[in-house]
Amino acid sequence: MFHMFLSDPVVWGSMLGLGLVVAICAYYVYLFLSHSQDQTN
């Protein structure tokens, strides 16, 4: 069953797309948290 997942290009495309979406979401969470802290000069 895992051989089917590893050899199917549709599964690779879906995993790549999901990984890209998760990476973008993580970047925006980091961006929001880093800019929402108090900036004391």
Residue pairs with C-beta under 8 A, 6 or more apart in sequence:
4 11
5 11
